[in-house]
Amino acid sequence: MGRIITVAGPTASGKSALALDLARAFDGVVINADSMQVYRELRVITARPSVEEEGQAPHRLYGVLPGAEVCSAGRWAEMAAAEVRAAWAAGKVPILCGGTGLYIHALTVGLSPVPAIPGDVRARARADMVELGNPAFHARLAAADPVMGARLDVGDTQRTIRAWEVLQATGRSLATWQAEPPVPMIEASSFTLLIEPPRDILYARCNARFAMMMEGGALDEVRGLDALGLPPAAPVMKALGVPELRGFLHGEATLEAAVTKAQQTTRNFAKRQGTWFKGQLRADETLRAQYSESLREEIFAKVRRFLLTGTK
């Protein structure tokens, strides 16, 4: 069974720095496991690795899809599985890096075996969401599928669309599919590192990083995305900071208010990520502080042992 290193944690926790350090030390390939970093239009505001960082070790699945496309956990897992196998074939260590827990779960544990949804069904569902709006679309789902209607919030656009399209394509509730045993995408042994800094430090990093993004061109990036005319329900339009900066561009808020709101949204998201990882991710090593050079020797010794012997 092949071996994988997984670096997980909330946004702004320092995952990318650790993953890159591991890739340089162990001849690794960094494979993106962040649902927004897959989109090519958003390098700055999703904190994708820089061109310089990508030049220090191979990086995969960063900026590979246009914002007009939808990247589900299942689609990402298929792409990631192919990249993991390619890394193994090249004699390199696959290093998953990201904060989208469901993506990591989809690859290493598996998802319920929902059949592929035809493109016309998916397109119709998204068009209906735009035409009807969230409340009416959710009400229609709840009438046809009370279980999923009760399970999903009205504002959870992407999952509501998913539940509806599965019902239309298969004639079965997504809840019944989810009750079936998961199907793993790949057979692998993973050493999982979870970065979990103290909340005050994490929140300060969220604020500081968004300020740096603004200095690095985040507003121009969102302006370019906005010009594409993508539907509001498109996942890329909900990337952290995008709705707030679009609000400024459309005259709905001052720039200062938009930045403050985006920072708050980022902190809230980081908190939810941390809660998910605590409940759903089985970590082999948890870093209770921001990754730094002082932690390097201890972490790398454990990773080296795992790669050589499989021992965790």
N, C-alpha and C positions, 0 to 999 in steps of 0.2 A: 504494500500500500504506500502510495506517495505521501510526501509530507508538505504541509503548508504552514506558513506563519501568518497569523491574523493580528492586525493592530486595529483595535476598536476604541471608541470613546466619543463623547459629545463634541460638538463643534468648538473649535478654538482650543482644544485640549493639548495639541502638539503631536497629533498622530502622524502627520506627513513627515515631520522632522525625524521621528523615530523610525518610520518605515524606510526613509531614504538612508539613514545611518545603517540600518540592518542590511539593506540592499548592497551598499558599498562593502560592508564587512563580509557578507556571506554569498556574494555573487548572485544577488537576487533580482527579481523582476517585480516592481510595484504594480499591483493591479487595483484599480479604483473600485471602491465599494461605497460610493456616495451617489445618491440618486440625481443630484443636480450637476455634479462635476462631469457627467457624461455628455453634457450639452456644449457644443462648440462655441456658442455665442457668449458664454459667461465664464471667462477665465478669472477675472478680477473678483467679482462679487461672490463667487463660489469658492474662492481661495484655492484654486487649482495650483499645483506646483508650477513654478516659473519655468521658462525655457532653459534657464541655467541649471535648475534642479533636475529637469528632465534629461539634461545632458550628462548628469553624473551617474545615472543608472537607468536601465530601461523602464519606461512607464507605459502602462496599457489601460485602455478604456477611459482615457481622459479626453473630453472634447470630441467624441467619436460620432455623436448623433446630432442632427439639426433639431432646433427647438420645436419644429412642427411635429416631430414624432413623439410617441409615448414610450417610455422605457419602464416596463413593469418589472417586478422582482423576477418573474419567470424568464423574461427576455434577457435581463442582465445575467441571471445565473447561467443561461446557455452560453452567452458570450464569455463569461468569466471561466466557465469550465473549459472552453476551448483554449483560453489563454493559459490556464493552469497546465493543461496537457502540453501545450507548446513550450512552456518553461521547463517542464520535466524533460521533454525530448531534447532540449538544448543543454541539459545538465545544470539548469539554474533553479534557484529556490523561489517559488511563488510566494509573494507577500501581499495578502489582501489588506487594504487600508481604506477605512471609511467609517462613517457614522450612521449609515443606513442599516440598522440591525436586521430588518427583514431581508435585505439582500444577502447578508452574510448567512442568515438562517436558511434562505432558499438554496444556497450552494452547498453548505456543509451538512444540513439536516434534511432539507427537501421541502417541497410544497405539495399541497393536495393536487391530485391529478386532473385539474380542470382542462378540458380540451381547448385547443387553439380557437380563438374567436375570429370568425371571418371578418375581413376588412370592412365590408359594407355594413355589417352590424355595428362595429365599433364607430364607424363614421356617423351612422345614424344616431347612435346614442349621444355622441358629443354634440351633434347638431341640435338634438332635442334639448339638451341641457342649456345650450345658448338661447334657444327659442323660448323655453318654458321658465328658465331661472331655477335656482336651487330649491326653493320651497315647493313649487309645483312638481318639479321632477322627483323630489324626494317623496312627495305625497303619492305620486303614481307608483313608485317602487313599493311603498308601504302597503298600498292597496293590493298589489299583485303578489308581494312577498313580505308578509307581516314580520317574519323573523328578522330579515335583513333590514327592514324599515326601522324596527325597534333597536337594532344593534348599531346603526349608523346615525351620526349627527347630520342635521340638515346642511351644515356648512362643509361637510366632508365630501367635496365635489368628486374627487378622483375615485374614491371607494364606492360612492353611490352609483357613478357611471359604470364601474366595474361590475357591481352587483346586478345592475339592470341588463348589461350586455350578456352576462353569463346566463341570466334567466331567459333572455330572448334566444340565445344561440343553442342552449341545451335543454330548455324546458324544465330545468331544475334550479332550485335555490342555491346560491353560492354557499349557504350554510351547510347544505347536505354534502357538497363537494369538499368543504373544509373539514368535515367530520371523518373523511376517509384518510387512511394512513398516508403520510408524506412519501414522496418518491425522491430519493437523493439524486442530485445532478452529477455527483462525482464521488468516488470512493477515495477518501484521504484521511490522514491523521493530521490534526491541526494543533499547533501550540498557539494559544490565544492570549494576547496581551491586552488588557483593558486599562486605559488611562483614565483616572478618576480624581482630578485635582479637587481640593477644597472649593466649595461653591463660591466663596468670595473671590478667590484667585481666578476661577473660571469666568465669572461674570466680568471681572476687570479686563480679562483677555478678550472677551466678546466685544466689549465697548471699544477697546483700543484697536482691535483688528478692523472693526467696521470703519473707524476713523481713518485708518491706513488705506482701506479700500477706496474711500472717498478721495484721498490724495492720489491714489493710483489709477483713477479713471473710471470708477464704478458708475458714476452718473452718465458718462458718455456711453458706457456699455449698455446700460438700461435704455438710454435714448435709442440706440441702434436696435435693440430688441423690440422696443415699442413700435418702431417704424415698420416692422415686419407684419404688423396687423394680425398677430396670432390671437385665437380665441382666449378669453380670460380663463377658461377651464383647462387650458394646456398646462401640464405640470411645470414647465419651465417658467411660466408666468408667476408661479408661486414660490420661486426660490427666495431665500431669506434676503430681504432688502428690496426686492423687485417691486412688490405692490406699493411700498412706501415711497420709493423714488419715482415711480410712475405717478403717484398721487401729486408729488411736487411738479412733475413735468406737465401735468394736466391742470395745474392751478388750484389743486384741492388742499394744499398745505404749503407752509413755508419750508425751505430747505432744512432749517434747524429742527423744525417739528418732525419732518420726515426722517431725519437721521436719528433723532431721539426715539421715535417710535420703532424704527428698524432695530436699534440696539436693544430695546425692550423685547421685541419679538424674538431676536436672536437668543437672549438670555432665557426666555420662556422655553424656547425650543431645546436649548442645551439641557434645561432641567428635565424636560420630558424624555430626551434621549438617555440621560443618566438613569432615570427611573426604569426605562425599558431594559437597559443593559443589566441593571441589578436583578431584575426579575426573570430575564429571558436568556442571558448569555452566561455560559459556563466558562469563566476565565481561568486560565492556568496560572496567570500572574497578574496582579492588580497593582498599578502604580498609583499611590495615593497623593502623589505630587506631580507637578509638571516635569516632563522628561528633561533631563539635563545630563551633562557629561559625568557628574558624580554618580549617576545611576547606571552608567553604561556598562561598567565591568561586570556587575552582578547580573544584569539582564542578559548580556551577551553570553555569559558563561552558561546560563540555563538554556538559551537558544542553541548554542553550540552542542550541548549535551543531547538535546532533543534531535537535532539534525543527524548526529553521529550514531545515537543508540535508540532513538525513539522514546527515551525516558522523559517524563514530565516532572 
